[in-house]
Amino acid sequence: MRKPAKNKWAKGENKKHIIEQRKFLWEPEYVALLAKWVGFKLGQTVIDVGCGLGYLGTLYWPYFGKGGKYCGVDVSPKLIAQAKRLSMDWAKGGKTEFNVGDSYKLPYPDNSADVVMCQTLLMHLADPQKAINEMYRILKPGGAILCKEPDNLSVSMQHALTSMPEFTLEEELFRHKISFIINRGREVLGMGNYNTAPFVPLWLKKAGFRGIDARMNSYPILGIPPYETPKQEYERNGREKDIKSGKKIKGKRKRTREFKKLFMAGGGSVEEYEQYLSFDRKYRSREKMYKKQIEEKSYYFFAGSMFFAIKGHKPK
Ligand SMILES: C[S@@+](CC[C@H](N)C(=O)[O-])C[C@H]1O[C@@H](n2cnc3c(N)ncnc32)[C@H](O)[C@@H]1O
């Protein structure tokens, strides 16, 4: 098993991310549709791999919890301890079990779950196929898998659709190239692939799953003044919080060091890196404008969240 100390999800900004970013990630009515689509039934045993704080449990519990069992497994002992505490609120005395464990060697016997699910786990793994093979092993024949993963490379092409000044064509293409190089660097260094979703159906097929199908998240990321829906207000407030938080600056510096490492590992050249730095300086000069728009509540943004739900079943 990996050393828990290396896991970044149990603290600081990352932990905040798996709490904050989940608030409006999936629309409740759409979760009901997805639950039906996957085939959740009351009384089932459901295993959530890389469960973090048990977010997927909170979403799907109403569809299997009565008479059923939720098992959350995560490599981080800290998150598992907290997920267990939080489950008292949503499982309300129903059966739950929490285990520290690695997705490459799941602590469950063969054919033991009716549904196995994961969210934003595969995108962080060096060998997602190995994890999916394990999920296949622990599923009962006829059982279902649900993977929720993003395609963040497509998202990188969408940033121009805001109230900020447009980039030139060359700048847009360069920005996308940078995202591509960084994503490749991530893969080369064994840190996963943020462009995961399009690969998941292929990985499922290779593991032996059938009936593979996919859906997109129903929520675009929209904020149009005066931000009249709770989600829009939440998105704007999130941006304001980011601006106000002193931690962000520290985090930024850290990201810059990591960025160079990823850039070089992804096959970026020294010239391209220099070009990136001057582009970044120009980009940062826009920050003042961004800050002003957020403060005066005139900022407009619209982008697809490019989050997908992918399912399959283990043949009987
Ligand atoms: C982005 S978080 C997602 C958490 C949760 N699924 C959610 O959507 O809120 C990724 C989670 O995967 C866990 N993780 C990373 N590598 C893992 C591994 N090899 N085995 C099990 N869990 C792992 C992390 O500790 C973290 O909790």
Ligand as a Chemical Component Dictionary entry (heavy atoms), coordinates in Angstrom:
data_LIG
# 
_chem_comp.id                   LIG 
_chem_comp.type                 NON-POLYMER 
_chem_comp.pdbx_formal_charge   0 
_chem_comp.three_letter_code    LIG 
# 
loop_
_chem_comp_atom.comp_id 
_chem_comp_atom.atom_id 
_chem_comp_atom.alt_atom_id 
_chem_comp_atom.type_symbol 
_chem_comp_atom.charge 
_chem_comp_atom.model_Cartn_x 
_chem_comp_atom.model_Cartn_y 
_chem_comp_atom.model_Cartn_z 
_chem_comp_atom.pdbx_ordinal 
LIG C1  C1  C 0  -10.080 13.665 -5.914 1  
LIG S1  S1  S 1  -10.256 12.659 -4.540 2  
LIG C2  C2  C 0  -11.910 12.022 -4.798 3  
LIG C3  C3  C 0  -12.593 11.609 -3.532 4  
LIG C4  C4  C 0  -14.063 11.203 -3.708 5  
LIG N1  N1  N 0  -14.209 10.101 -4.624 6  
LIG C5  C5  C 0  -14.865 12.399 -4.158 7  
LIG O1  O1  O 0  -15.326 12.413 -5.308 8  
LIG O2  O2  O -1 -15.036 13.332 -3.375 9  
LIG C6  C6  C 0  -9.265  11.231 -4.920 10 
LIG C7  C7  C 0  -9.274  10.218 -3.811 11 
LIG O3  O3  O 0  -8.596  9.034  -4.222 12 
LIG C8  C8  C 0  -7.798  8.567  -3.161 13 
LIG N2  N2  N 0  -6.732  7.726  -3.731 14 
LIG C9  C9  C 0  -5.675  8.129  -4.469 15 
LIG N3  N3  N 0  -4.943  7.062  -4.838 16 
LIG C10 C10 C 0  -5.573  5.959  -4.344 17 
LIG C11 C11 C 0  -5.326  4.589  -4.392 18 
LIG N4  N4  N 0  -4.268  4.108  -5.044 19 
LIG N5  N5  N 0  -6.179  3.746  -3.773 20 
LIG C12 C12 C 0  -7.253  4.223  -3.091 21 
LIG N6  N6  N 0  -7.556  5.535  -3.008 22 
LIG C13 C13 C 0  -6.726  6.396  -3.633 23 
LIG C14 C14 C 0  -7.320  9.819  -2.466 24 
LIG O4  O4  O 0  -6.904  9.602  -1.139 25 
LIG C15 C15 C 0  -8.553  10.708 -2.558 26 
LIG O5  O5  O 0  -9.401  10.549 -1.454 27 
# 
loop_
_chem_comp_bond.comp_id 
_chem_comp_bond.atom_id_1 
_chem_comp_bond.atom_id_2 
_chem_comp_bond.value_order 
_chem_comp_bond.pdbx_ordinal 
LIG C1  S1  SING 1  
LIG S1  C2  SING 2  
LIG S1  C6  SING 3  
LIG C2  C3  SING 4  
LIG C3  C4  SING 5  
LIG C4  N1  SING 6  
LIG C4  C5  SING 7  
LIG C5  O1  DOUB 8  
LIG C5  O2  SING 9  
LIG C6  C7  SING 10 
LIG C7  O3  SING 11 
LIG C7  C15 SING 12 
LIG O3  C8  SING 13 
LIG C8  N2  SING 14 
LIG C8  C14 SING 15 
LIG N2  C9  SING 16 
LIG N2  C13 SING 17 
LIG C9  N3  DOUB 18 
LIG N3  C10 SING 19 
LIG C10 C11 SING 20 
LIG C10 C13 DOUB 21 
LIG C11 N4  SING 22 
LIG C11 N5  DOUB 23 
LIG N5  C12 SING 24 
LIG C12 N6  DOUB 25 
LIG N6  C13 SING 26 
LIG C14 O4  SING 27 
LIG C14 C15 SING 28 
LIG C15 O5  SING 29 
# 
